[in-house]
């Protein structure tokens, strides 16, 4: 999934500058069928309000509701919250319902929404300037009786802050990565890493990304030291490899479209429909996504960090 840059205001310079404008999509995702380690087999259906993704409902193959995503306005942007729907009583209480009602007990189990994922996109003059991704996780042991607690634990928060050049190309991305402590009673403490990615270009083509890391733990300070450099290699105008100490990507193509990307820990493969849109992703570990589209412009691509746009990863529109 990719995230394209938004509209960029013209520079005050008197020089003629080609300003990047994102065209509208002819199609948008309406359904994703897949399998992952969290939900197992699932079907995800999207609902749009005009051209903006408004809500998502996730169900299992028996049509039971697994999760719901809603969206709402925040200062200078839009926030999305995806909540799992899970039993709000302990295992002993669930078993008592099944002992009493048999298979019909399923309809009597009270459910509650617990936030699994959240995304906030922030804008300035219609341009995406920051994204904050929040990842939570279920407790391994929710307890029972008076000790029952099924509230999800905070796992990770990643904030991206973007800077552009006069053409609208992303040139600097600052990253604040917070890893929350594992203590069950106090899940508010976290360790923070601060990075800065600086893109180098030849014309409009990214040639390298210099990754700097700050020594400052809880600030966004400027005391950065070079941590790694990702070098971009091309053949026939196509990105074929991104290489560095921390990251290595190798690309395969067919007809100019990426069909496989080899990561350090495995390979992802991609298939496309007759219109050239991504229709299937296999993650190499048994997990996959199959995508169906409908006519119209959408913004599902906003669920990927904008910086990944520089790495030519296939996108769901």
Secondary structure, DSSP 4 states (H G I P E B T S, - for coil): --------PPPSSSS------PPPPSEEEEEEEEEETTTEEEEEEEEEETTEEEEEEEE-TT--EEEEEEEEEETTEEEEEEEEEEESS-HHHHHHHHHHHGGGGGGGS-EEEEEEEEEEEEEETTEEEEEEEEEEE--S----GGG---PPEEEEEEEEEEEE-TTS-EEEEEEEEEEE---SS----EEEEEEEEEEEEETTEEEEEEEEEES-SSS--S-EEEEEEEEEEEETTEEEEEE-SS-EEEEEEETTEEEEEEETTEEEEEEE-TTS-EEEEE-SSS-EEEEEEEES---GGGGS-GGGGGGT-----
